[in-house]
Amino acid sequence: MSWAFRNSNYKILTRLVVVVLACWISSCSDFLDEVPDNRVALDDLGKASQLLTNAYSQASYAFTDWMSDNVSWTRGTSLRTSHLQIYRWEDVTTGPDELDTPDFYWFQTYNAIAHANEVLAVLDELPANTEEEREQKDAIEAEALLTRAYGHFMLVNLFAEHISPQTNSEPGIPYIKDPETTFIGTYERESIRRIYNEIEDDLLDGLQLVNDNFFENSGKYHFNRNAALAFASRFYLFRGDVNRCIDYSTQLLGQDPGAFIRDLTSVEFQNASSSIQGYPQLYTSPDLPSNLMLMRKVSLVQRLDFAFGPNESFYSELFASRPFAGTTDERENPAFVKGDNALFPVRYQSLFERNSLNSNVGTPYYIAIAFSGEEVLLNRAESYIIQNDLDAAIADLQVLTDRRYSGAPAVITLERLRSFFGEEDNPAFSDQLILLNYILFERRKEFIAQGMRWFDIKRYGFSVTHNLQDEISTIRLNADDRRKVLQIPQSAIDVGGLEPNPR
């Protein structure tokens, strides 16, 4: 493939688990041949801890960006059937083995949850004779609880309605807490409210026990304490409990929230901006305080010859739009050229693990930022806005602004934002509403191509319009469209007995 590069100075052309079981039977999975008779004997804490490395789903949810208003029809890339179905908000029919699809995310995430449950099922029986071993056992339990909670949280937010007083009793997903002992079983979708309660129980229990001392040099690839706090921040924001969102966000951010925000205006980032390898390595570095937890994702979303991306004119207009004259939004560049008419921000390394030293086949992957300081700061600011504490929200937004916009001073004021939105003479457009619109605008910039925009579309009921191949015809996803809820995989319906989402 050809890598075209664009920066600020130049542009060169430029698993549940049973349902997984049912699916994998047909493909003679070695893993299922070994479960349960040949499973790893979890007879000490070290083995339990090692097994938890598989409790993090290897599937990426960044494919949701292809459903969002961040992308349009992209010419010159490989467009698979699943890409077209996702782009058109159709139920994906390509099966659980295809990367970057809802089915792949469902099965891989329930598979990760299964590993957490295996550890939790045996943990009480494992010997812990010293204080250090008891602390290690608590840390292992914390990680298992947090990964189980996180997996279910992401699943319910993709395959069910966004939680609200109106949707509390709607079907969620199965919450799996026990290892699989039945070859073929059926499950029920618990209500969204109950799923959130189960997640909260695991999350809070995990937070109480989490201990960063047992991750050695790989702490950012595990549920460390800061990542658990960031998860709590997102959980309570989505649940609508803004007081607790603020509480957990503040526990993380402390007195100096800027310490958790990467400074894109810094010499370090500016110097890295001319390197197509150096910039994403820096951006996703575990040494950055802003990167709270990293995950290896088996995916192709980082490929520039693959699927959809932000149209070049939209991308440029998005980052050119700002309420601060004489400034540059450093998030715009560097960017890759994607296909013939799109751009893609340099955030991910396109990595590849060969099956053997001399093999040309293997596994494509990238390192994803699962939680970041930027998200936590924006979560808190949004919660302040909902509370109508606008001064506190502006203070948080200013922390981000200082590290995103270079050039002339960029000072956030309500007057400046009102002018930016063209609402100087509209008293119906309240200051609270102005700030809410602005924070969603900043969140869109901050997380473009990372899959986060889709959750804002669901949370706030935005509509989405996509153009089609002729780049004139359009299709529309309405604010209350049921297709915003991803369809339960067909095998989970056929074998697991789950009811499908209405269409």
N, C-alpha and C positions, 0 to 999 in steps of 0.2 A: 504494500500500500504506500501511497505517497503522503508524506507529512508536510503540509503547508503550514506556515507559522505566521502569526500576526502579533505585533506588539505595539507599544505606543509610538515608536519611532519609524517603524516600517512594516510593510505587509508583503510577504513573499507569496507568490501565487499560492498567492497565499491560500414439614410431615403432620386423631388423628393418625397416630402412628399406624394403626391397623389399616387405615385407608391407604396409607403409603404402602403397607404390606401388600394389599390387594393389587396396587398398581405395579409394584416391583416384581410380583410373582411372574407376570408375563414376560419380564425381561431377565428372569433368572438371576436376580441380584445376589452376588456373593454375600453381601451383608445379611440378607434375610435367610440365606442358607445357614448362617451361623447363629441366628437368634431363634429361640433362646438357649439352645443346648450348648453352643460353643462360645457364649459371650465371655467377655473378659471377667476373670474372677476378681471382684472388687474386695480384696481382703486386707488392704492397708490404705492409709490416707494418701500416699503418693499416687497410687493407681486411681483413686477417686478424683484427685485433683487433675491428673492427666486426662481422664475421660471428659472432664468439663471443658476442655478445649474444643470439643465437638458440640457443646451446648450453645454455640453461637451460629446462627443460621448463615450458611454460605451464600444465600440468595440475596440479591440486591432488589430494593424497591424503587430504584431510580427509573425503572421503566415507566413509572407513573407520570414522569414528565412528558411522555409522548401523548398522554391524555389531557394535558394541561394547556393553558393559553400561552405557555412559553415556546411552543413549537408550531411550525406550519409545514406544509408539504416541502419535502427536501429532495432536490434533484441530485442525481449522481451518487446515490448510496444504495447499498443492498437493502431491499425492502422485502422481508419475509412475510408469509401469510399472517403470522402472529403480530408483526408490526402494524400491518394494515388493520387488523381487527382491534388492536389496542387504540390506534389512532382514531378509528371510527366508533369507539366505545361499544364494540361488539363483544359477545362472549368468546373467549379464546378457545379454539378447538384443537390445538396442536399437541396437547398432552403434557404430562408432568416433567418430561426430560428436556424440554427446550428451555434454554436459559432466558432470563429476563421476561418471564411471563407470570401471570397470577398463579397458575398451577404449580410452577416450579417454586415460587415463593411459599405457597401453602405447604407443600410436601417437605421442603427443606427446613422450614421453620418448625413444623411438628416433629421432624426428625431430631432437630436440636433440642426441643422440649423433652423428647424421649430420653436423651442422654442426661439431662438434668434430673429427671424423675428416677432414673436408674441409680444415680448417686444418692439422692435423698432417701430412697427406699432402704439402702444398706448402711447409711451413715451412722445410725445409732449403735450398730453392732460392731463398728470398727474400733479397735483398741486405741485409747489415748491416755497414756499413763503419766505423762508429764504435763506441766503447765503449758509448755510450748505446743505439745501435741493437741491439747484441748483448745488452744487458741487457733491452731491450724484447722481443727475440725469445724470450729465456728466459722472460720473464713471460707471453708469449702461449702458449708451449708448456705452461707450468705450468697456466694457466687451462683450456686444452683438455684436458689430462690429468685435472685435477680434476673438470671437468664430466662427462667421459666416465666416470670412476670412480663419481661420485655417481649418475648416471643408472642405471648398471647395478646399483649397490648397492640403490637403491630398488626397481628392478624385481625383483631376485632375492628381496627380502624380502616382496614382495607376491605374486609368481607362483610361488614355490617354498616348500618347507618352511624353517622356521628352521634355520640351520646348527647341527649338533651331531654328536658321534661317530656317532650312529645315522643321520643324514641326509646325511652328507658325500658319499656316492656317488649320492644321489638326483638326478633331473634338475633343473637350474637353468633358465637362460635362455641364448640365444645371446649371446656377448660379441662385439660388432662393433667391429673395430679398423681397417677399411679403408673407403674411400669406395665407394659402390655403382657398379659398372661393368656389372652384368648386369641386363637388363630384368626378367626374372623368375628368381629363384633360390630354392634351398631351403637350409634351415639345420638345424643340430642343436642341441639343448639340451645344453650342457656340464654337467658335474656341479657341484653346489653348491660343493664344495671348490675346483674349478678356477676357478669364477667369482670366489670370494673371493680366490684367489691373483692373478688378473688385476686385480681391483680394487685389491689391496694394491700391486701393482707400479706402477700408474698413480698411486695416492695418494701413495706415498713419493717417486716421481720428481717429482710435482707439488710436494710440500712442499719438496723440495730447491731448486726453481727459483723458487718463488713470490716475487713482488716487488710490494709495495703502491704503489710510486712511479708506476705507470702507469695508475692508475684515476681520476686527477684528483679530481673532487668526487663520484664515484659509487661509491666503494670498497665501500660496504656492499651494493651490488647485483652484486658480483663475488666470486669466490673469492679473497678476501684471505687473509693468513696466519692470522689468528685463526679465520676460517671453516674453513680447511684443518685446523687443529689440532682444532677442534670435530668435524669430520667424522672425523678419526682417532680421537677419543675415542669417538664412537658406533660406528664400525666395529669397534674392538677390543673394546668391551663386547659387541656382538652376537656377535662371533666367540668370545668367551669367554677372550680374552687380557687378563686384568684388570691385569697388570703394565704392559702397554703402554698400556692405557686410562688408568691412573693417570699414567703418564709424560707422555703427550700432553695430558691434562687439566691437569696441573700446569704444563706449558710455557705454557699459555694463562693459567691463573688466577694464577700467580706467588705472591707473598707476601701479596697482598691480594685474595682471591677475592670479597669483598664488592663490590669495584669493578665486577664484572661481573654483579651481581644488581640488578635494578631494585627500588627501595624503594617498595613500594606504601603504606607508612605515612607517606611524606614529605608535606610540605605541597604539593609540586608535584602529586603524584598525587591527593591529597585534594581540592585545588581543581579538578582536571580531572574529578572523578567526577560532577559534575552536568551535564556536557556530552556529548551523544551523539556529537558530532563531535570535540571536544577530547580525550576520553579515548583513543579508538583511535589518534588522530594521535600522541599522546604515547607510547602503548604500543608502537607500531611505528616510532617515530622513528629514523632513521639516526644521530641524535646520541646516542642512549643507548648506553653501552658494552656493555650487556647484549645488544643486538641485533647479532649478529656477521655475519649475512648475510640479506638480504631478497630476496624473489622476487615478481614480479608473476604472479598466478595468474588465469587466465580460468576463472571459476567462479561458481556461485550458492550455495555453502554458507553465505555470509554473510547470505542473505536470510531474513527472519523469517517469510515466508509460504511457505516452501519446505522440503519433506522433513521429517525427524525432528529432534527435539531432546531435551534432558534434561527429564524430567518435573519440574514445579515442586516437588513435595514431595521428590523425590529430590535435586534440586539444593540445596534449602535444607538438607536433612538432611546431605548430603555436607559442606557448608562449616560447618555447625553442629557436626559431629563433630571434636573436637580434644582433645588431652590437657592443655590449659592452661585452667584455670578463669578466668573474668573477662576473656577475650580475644575479639577479633573477627578473623576471617579476612578480610583485605581483598581476597581474590580473589573473594569471593562477589558483590560489587557494585562498580561498577554492572553491571546485567544488563538485557537487553531481555526483554520478553514475546514468546514465539514461539508463534504459533497460539493455541489456547484453553487449553492446559494445560502449556505448557513454558516454560522460560527459556533464555536464550542469553547468555553472558558478552560484555561489550563489549570485543572484542579487534580485530575487523576493521572497516574502513570498507567499506561497500557502495558500490563505485565503478562508474562507467559511462562508457565511451568511445563517444560518438556517431559514427556513420558520416560525418556532416557537421554543420555548425553548426546547421542547422534540422531535423535528422533526429530521429525518435523511436525509431530502431532503432540498435543498436550492440553493443558487447561489455561484458558485466558482468565485473568483476574485483575482486580485493582484493590487498593487500600482505601476503604471508605471511612469518613469521619462520622462515627455513629452519634457522638455528642460533642458539642463545642461550646466554648464560653460565649460565643456570639449568640447562639440560640438561647442560652439561659438569660443573657442580658435582654434580648428581645422579648422573651417570655415574660420577664418581670415588667418591662416597659408596657407591654400590652395589658398586663394585669393592672398596673397603675392607671392606665387609661380607663379601663372598665370601672375601676373604683372612682374615677374622676379626679385622681390625684395627678393633675397634668404637669405640675412642676417636677415631680419625681420622674415622670415618664420622659420629659424633655431632658432632664439630667442624664438619664440612661442613654437616650438617643444621641446625646452630645458625645458621650464616651465613644460610641461607635463612629460617629461622624468624624471625630478628630483623627481616626485611624483609617479612614476610607477616602477622604477628599483632600487632595493636595492643591497648592496654589494659594489663592486668596483665602482669608479667614472664612470659615464655614460655621456660622453661629445659628443655631435653631431658635427661631422665635415663632409664635403663633401668627403674627402679622405676615412674616415671610412665607410661612406655609399656606396661609389663606390666599396670598397672592399667587403662589405656585399652582394651587388648584383652581385659580380664577374665581374665587368665591368671596371677594372683598365685600360685596354688597348683599350677601345672602345670609341674614341672621338665622335662617332655618338650618344652615350648615354649621352646626355647633363646633366650638373648639374641640370638644371631645371627639366628634366625628372626624374632624380634620386630622387630628393626631392618629386616630385609628386607621384612616386611609393611608396616612404617611408611613406608619409602621408596617403595614402590609406591603406597601411599595418597597420599603427597604428590605423586608424579609424576602421579597421576590428577587431582588438583586443579589442578596447575600447567598441564597441557596439555589440559584438557577442551575439546572442540570443535575441536581442532587436528589430530586424526588420530593422535596418538602412542599412545593407549591400546591400539589394535589390535596394535601390535608387542609390548607387554607381554603381552597375551593370548596371542599366539603363542609368545613366548619362554618363558613360564612355564606354558603349557598350561592356562589358565583356561577354564572353561565359561561360556557366556552364555545367559541366558534372556530372551526377548522376549515381551511380551504382544501380543495381536492386537487387531483393531478393537473387539471387544466388551469389551476391557480385562479379561477374565476368562480366556479361553483363552490358552495359552502355547505357544511353540515353543522348542526348546533346541539349542544348538550344544555338543556334548560336547567334553571336553578334547582328545581325539585325533581330532576330526572332520576329515575330509579337506577339507571345504569351507572350512576356514581358509586354504587355499591358493587364491588367485583363479584362475579358469579362464583358460587361454590364449585369446585372441580367436579366434573361429571362422575368420576370414579367414587368420590366421597358421597355423592348422591346415590349412585347405584349400589355400592357395596356398604358404605358406612351408614346408609339410611338417613342422611341429612336432607332436610327440605331445601330446595333451591331458593335463591332470592327471586322475588317477583320481577317480571319484566313487562 
